[in-house]
């Protein structure tokens, strides 16, 4: 269960991480990716289309088509995927959903959440997909 990101975002992160472990330019159809991340093909396909529009993932149509990273894994950070799918508002809006939550009118967890939100943003912005390759491979093997 996620606390911060949508299920779409989780699957997008997993799908892109999978692609980052493969030989650059290798094409994978949505079925193969969905098998690797253990999610429904239709859902994975829709998410990959969002990531294609954002320029993180590329696609080739046709019988021998599929999805691939449109940039090198060393040029992509997890924050790009989160913003492409969930938007930057996940780091700007109140975690409890209170309208008008601000430093002047904080919700009950505003101060603590602000610290966590900043740390999360930094962590997702720090390492590239290439930096996470070994950890990703180890996780995919255990699925």
SVG drawing of the C-alpha trace seen along z (x, -y; Angstrom):
<svg xmlns="http://www.w3.org/2000/svg" viewBox="-10 -33 35 47">
<polyline fill="none" stroke="black" stroke-width="0.4" points="0.0,0.0 1.2,-3.4 1.1,-6.4 2.2,-9.1 1.9,-8.0 -1.0,-6.6 -1.1,-3.0 -0.5,-4.3 2.7,-6.0 3.9,-2.9 3.4,-0.8 5.1,-3.4 8.1,-3.5 8.4,0.3 8.0,0.5 10.6,-2.2 13.0,-0.6 12.5,2.7 13.3,1.1 16.4,-0.5 17.9,2.9 17.7,4.0 20.0,3.4 19.6,-0.2 17.1,-0.4 15.6,3.1 11.9,3.2 9.4,4.8 5.7,5.2 3.3,4.2 2.6,7.9 6.2,8.7 6.5,5.6 3.3,6.4 4.6,9.9 7.8,8.5 5.9,6.0 3.0,8.4 0.3,6.0 -2.5,6.2 -1.3,5.6 -4.0,3.0 -3.1,0.9 0.6,1.1 0.0,0.2 -2.0,-3.0 0.7,-4.1 3.5,-3.5 1.5,-5.7 1.5,-8.5 5.3,-8.0 5.7,-8.1 3.9,-11.4 6.2,-12.8 9.3,-11.7 10.6,-9.2 9.6,-6.1 9.6,-5.7 7.4,-3.4 7.4,-1.7 4.2,-0.5 3.8,2.7 4.3,6.4 7.9,6.0 7.1,2.9 7.2,2.2 8.4,-0.2 11.9,-1.4 13.6,-4.1 13.8,-7.2 16.9,-8.4 19.8,-6.7 19.1,-5.4 21.8,-7.7 19.7,-10.7 16.5,-9.7 15.6,-10.2 12.7,-8.8 11.2,-12.3 10.6,-12.7 8.4,-9.6 6.5,-10.7 5.8,-14.1 4.8,-12.7 2.2,-10.5 1.0,-12.1 2.2,-15.6 4.2,-17.9 1.1,-18.6 1.9,-15.4 4.7,-17.5 2.7,-20.7 -0.8,-19.7 -1.8,-18.8 -1.2,-15.2 -4.5,-15.0 -6.4,-16.8 -7.4,-20.0 -8.0,-22.9 -6.0,-26.0 -3.4,-24.1 -0.4,-26.4 2.3,-27.6 -0.1,-30.2 -3.0,-27.8 -1.4,-24.3 -3.2,-21.0 -2.4,-18.8 0.6,-17.1 1.8,-20.0 5.2,-20.6 6.2,-17.0 4.8,-16.2 6.7,-19.2 10.0,-17.7 9.1,-14.3 7.9,-15.7 11.2,-17.6 13.3,-14.6 11.2,-12.4 11.6,-14.9 15.4,-15.1 15.7,-11.3 13.8,-10.8 15.9,-13.6 19.2,-12.3 20.0,-9.0 19.5,-8.1 18.0,-4.8 21.5,-3.7 22.5,-4.2 19.7,-1.9 20.3,0.8 21.8,3.5 19.1,2.9 16.4,3.1 17.7,6.3 17.9,7.8 14.3,6.8 13.0,8.1 14.6,11.4 12.8,11.8 9.4,11.1"/>
</svg>
